[in-house]
Amino acid sequence: MIKDAIILKTSISKTPYSPFSPMPGVNATFSNGVTKRLFSFNPEDLNFKVDNEFIGLTELEASNLMFDKNISFLKP
């Protein structure tokens, strides 16, 4: 069985100054050497306190974390 690559390093882009700028996103470097953007998010809806919130997770686990944050934001 092939082991999924885990996130070793992340960076969160800065919040845009203009409403027409691209949304901030989370970029990750994985244990297999690949660096990619995981997702973008609306900083008014979601907040990631620290970059290391994703360290040690697989891409699927990071996506699930984003999904959970979206769901908790939508709950009253």
Protein Blocks (a to p, Z undefined) as FASTA:
>chain_A
ZZddddfbdcdddddfbfkbccdddddddfkopacdfbdcdfklpccfbfklmgoiafkl
mmmmmmmmmmmmmpZZ
